[in-house]
Amino acid sequence: MVSEISVGGASGRKKPVVWVPLSWPMVLALRSIC
């Protein structure tokens, strides 16, 4: 969870505010699938 968020933040350091909300549903979906 933390690793995925950090990777997304590193990829989009210019838009961290946009990556945070977008990464939440993705992480939840991945966790639900796993």
C-alpha positions as YAML, in Angstrom:
chain: A
units: angstrom
residues:
- id: 1
  name: MET
  ca: [0.00, 0.00, 0.00]
- id: 2
  name: VAL
  ca: [2.72, 2.47, 0.99]
- id: 3
  name: SER
  ca: [5.05, 1.28, -1.78]
- id: 4
  name: GLU
  ca: [2.38, 1.76, -4.44]
- id: 5
  name: ILE
  ca: [1.51, 5.25, -3.19]
- id: 6
  name: SER
  ca: [5.21, 6.24, -3.07]
- id: 7
  name: VAL
  ca: [5.73, 4.97, -6.63]
- id: 8
  name: GLY
  ca: [2.72, 6.91, -7.87]
- id: 9
  name: GLY
  ca: [3.94, 10.02, -6.04]
- id: 10
  name: ALA
  ca: [7.40, 9.64, -7.61]
- id: 11
  name: SER
  ca: [5.87, 9.27, -11.08]
- id: 12
  name: GLY
  ca: [3.64, 12.32, -10.62]
- id: 13
  name: ARG
  ca: [5.50, 14.60, -8.21]
- id: 14
  name: LYS
  ca: [4.07, 17.57, -10.09]
- id: 15
  name: LYS
  ca: [0.49, 16.41, -9.42]
- id: 16
  name: PRO
  ca: [0.51, 14.66, -6.01]
- id: 17
  name: VAL
  ca: [-2.99, 15.94, -5.21]
- id: 18
  name: VAL
  ca: [-4.38, 14.23, -8.33]
- id: 19
  name: TRP
  ca: [-2.45, 10.99, -7.73]
- id: 20
  name: VAL
  ca: [-3.57, 10.61, -4.11]
- id: 21
  name: PRO
  ca: [-7.35, 10.31, -4.82]
- id: 22
  name: LEU
  ca: [-6.71, 8.25, -7.97]
- id: 23
  name: SER
  ca: [-4.40, 5.84, -6.15]
- id: 24
  name: TRP
  ca: [-6.90, 5.21, -3.33]
- id: 25
  name: PRO
  ca: [-9.54, 3.38, -5.46]
- id: 26
  name: MET
  ca: [-6.78, 1.50, -7.29]
- id: 27
  name: VAL
  ca: [-5.25, 0.28, -4.02]
- id: 28
  name: LEU
  ca: [-8.66, -0.69, -2.65]
- id: 29
  name: ALA
  ca: [-9.44, -2.59, -5.86]
- id: 30
  name: LEU
  ca: [-6.10, -4.41, -5.74]
- id: 31
  name: ARG
  ca: [-6.63, -5.32, -2.08]
- id: 32
  name: SER
  ca: [-10.16, -6.57, -2.77]
- id: 33
  name: ILE
  ca: [-8.91, -8.69, -5.70]
- id: 34
  name: CYS
  ca: [-6.06, -10.11, -3.65]
...
